[in-house]
Amino acid sequence: MPQYEYREDSGYQETIEAASDTAAQNIAAQYLRDGDWGRIERTTRVAATVQRAGSDPDGLPWERLRVHVDLQPEEPACTAGEHAWLDGAVWGSGTGVCYTDTCRHCGVRRRVDTGATDTLTGETMRVVEYLPPLEPVEQQP
């Protein structure tokens, strides 16, 4: 089975075995999802490359394949058990829209930008973050 060099942008690397380039990319994506990235406050893109070890039949290095995964922040718990999102302000962000929804039960806000930009590749991505309530929420009996 072919061996591949797996390298994360963080500097971590190891050799993996995979039946094909696609299988190596799938393994790399799973490694990224399973990584210890600490607490994710907002959508965070993590990336790695996989490259077949050695060289191709012509003696040239194999193509580096880029893999990325968007890690999502954990949605905070709602005092009522389940959030009831109320639509808030919407504005353009150049390539997409931004909006902030507020939970009518606990006041937590969810800010979404559908046109955020990956600073490394320039690709458009969707970014989510959760913000604390602006004001204390009155508890209903």
C-alpha positions in Angstrom: 0.0 0.0 0.0 1.4 3.4 -0.9 2.8 5.6 1.9 2.0 9.3 2.1 3.6 12.2 4.1 0.9 14.0 6.1 1.8 17.5 7.2 -0.4 19.9 9.1 0.0 23.7 8.8 0.7 23.5 12.6 3.9 21.6 11.9 2.7 18.1 13.0 3.6 15.4 10.4 3.6 11.7 10.1 3.6 8.9 7.5 0.3 7.3 6.6 -0.7 4.4 4.4 -3.6 4.7 1.9 -4.8 2.8 -1.1 -5.1 6.0 -3.3 -4.7 9.8 -3.3 -8.4 10.1 -2.5 -8.1 7.7 0.5 -5.1 9.6 1.7 -7.1 12.9 1.6 -10.0 11.2 3.5 -7.6 10.0 6.2 -6.0 13.5 6.4 -9.5 15.1 6.8 -10.3 12.7 9.6 -7.0 13.5 11.3 -7.8 17.2 11.2 -11.4 16.6 12.6 -9.9 14.5 15.4 -7.1 16.8 16.3 -6.7 18.6 19.6 -7.4 22.2 18.6 -8.5 23.4 22.0 -11.7 25.4 22.4 -13.1 26.6 19.1 -14.6 30.1 19.6 -15.6 30.6 15.9 -15.4 28.6 12.7 -11.8 27.8 12.2 -10.2 26.3 9.1 -7.4 23.8 9.7 -5.4 22.4 6.9 -2.8 19.8 5.9 -1.1 18.4 2.8 -0.6 14.8 1.8 2.0 13.7 -0.7 2.9 10.3 -1.8 6.3 9.3 -0.4 9.2 8.9 -2.9 8.9 10.0 -6.5 6.8 9.1 -9.5 8.1 6.8 -12.3 9.8 9.8 -14.0 11.7 10.6 -10.8 9.6 13.7 -10.1 8.1 14.4 -6.7 4.4 13.5 -6.4 1.8 16.3 -6.3 1.0 17.8 -2.9 -2.7 17.5 -2.2 -4.3 20.1 0.1 -6.9 19.1 2.6 -8.9 21.4 4.9 -11.7 21.0 7.4 -13.8 23.8 9.0 -14.2 23.2 12.7 -17.4 24.6 14.2 -17.8 26.2 17.6 -20.0 24.3 20.0 -23.4 25.8 20.3 -23.9 27.0 23.9 -26.7 25.4 25.9 -30.0 27.2 26.1 -31.8 27.8 29.4 -35.0 26.5 27.8 -33.4 23.4 26.4 -33.5 24.4 22.8 -32.7 27.8 21.2 -35.5 29.7 19.5 -33.6 31.9 17.1 -35.0 35.3 16.2 -33.8 37.0 13.0 -31.7 40.0 13.6 -29.8 42.5 11.5 -28.6 41.5 8.0 -25.8 43.3 6.1 -23.6 42.6 3.1 -20.1 41.5 3.6 -18.8 41.9 0.0 -19.1 38.3 -1.1 -21.9 37.2 1.2 -24.1 38.4 4.0 -23.7 38.7 7.7 -26.5 38.3 10.2 -26.9 38.0 13.9 -29.8 35.9 15.4 -30.7 36.1 19.1 -32.3 33.3 21.1 -35.5 34.5 22.6 -35.1 32.3 25.6 -31.5 32.9 26.8 -30.3 35.9 24.7 -27.3 34.2 23.3 -26.4 35.6 19.9 -25.3 33.7 16.8 -23.3 35.7 14.3 -22.9 34.2 10.8 -20.8 35.5 7.9 -21.5 33.6 4.7 -18.8 35.6 2.8 -15.8 35.3 5.1 -12.4 34.7 3.5 -9.8 32.1 4.2 -6.7 34.2 4.6 -4.4 31.5 3.2 -6.3 30.5 0.0 -8.7 33.4 -0.6 -11.6 31.0 -0.7 -15.0 32.1 0.6 -16.2 30.3 3.7 -19.1 30.4 6.2 -18.1 31.5 9.7 -20.2 31.1 12.8 -19.6 32.4 16.3 -21.7 32.6 19.4 -21.8 35.7 21.6 -23.1 36.4 25.1 -26.4 38.2 25.5 -26.3 42.0 25.3 -28.6 42.3 28.3 -29.6 40.0 31.1 -32.5 37.9 30.1 -35.6 37.9 32.4 -36.5 34.4 33.5 -40.2 33.7 32.8 -42.1 31.6 35.4 
